[in-house]
């Protein structure tokens, strides 16, 4: 007799929140991203680019560096059409890192869109949703 497969539990969407930067953190973010852009534009690998701007706060550094990789993926893959494998090779990072970052980006966009939709639909009165059919 074959065991029936238990229905898979629907996975909840992961929760995440975007950090609210202080003015000083915002300044550091902008300076770091600009410096990283210049370095990558000059042909440096990602690790070398990250070495061009020191950030003392470990958490802030991790956020900025992760965001910068997302920026590069958006610019070079989505806008420029560069294949993921080529982008990873140019930056000298594992393809899996770029693929996982891309997946995270899409997940964040989906969750943000769902949250935005939820906020907008809640602001509609029930009378507005009625139809004439």
Buried (B, 14 or more C-beta within 10 A) or exposed (E): EEEEEEEEEEEEEEEEEEEEBEEEBEEBBEEBBEBBBEBBEEEBBBEBBBEBBEBEEEEBBEBBBEBBBBBBBEBBBEEEEBEBEBBBEBBEBEBEEBBEBBEBBEEBEEBEEEEEEEEEEEEEEEEEEEEEE
